[in-house]
Amino acid sequence: MNDDGAWAIEKALWLGGPERYEQSVDRDCVMVFPGIGAMEYDAIVEEVRQAPRWADVELSERRLSRPQAGLYVLAYKAAARREGDQVYGCWCSSTYRDTGGGWQLVQHQQTPL
């Protein structure tokens, strides 16, 4: 996975629907959201089904680390907007692993600005 591909997967998760999550999120994934707390796979996908999707997102101050083969970590600042809403800003981190059949998200965390 090259750097551009890694960032493309991350942005697609912000903008995509439940099908994207089912493709890209590992069944053992844990996500932490402000106001919600820690969530596991089934709750994550259900939340995506019910929540309005983001219309646009900008990922800035991007960092990408590869601590070992088959693993990469993203850290960045996000500015996301839903139709008719104000910008939601947060710091994020995401961790992906190579499953042999593709890259899967195993961790994602958001801290509001």
Protein Blocks (a to p, Z undefined) as FASTA:
>chain_A
ZZklmmmmmmmmmmmcfklmmmmmcfkbccddehkbpcdfklmmmmmmmpccdfbdcdeh
iacddfbghiacdddddddddehiacdddddddddddehiaccdfbdcdddZZ
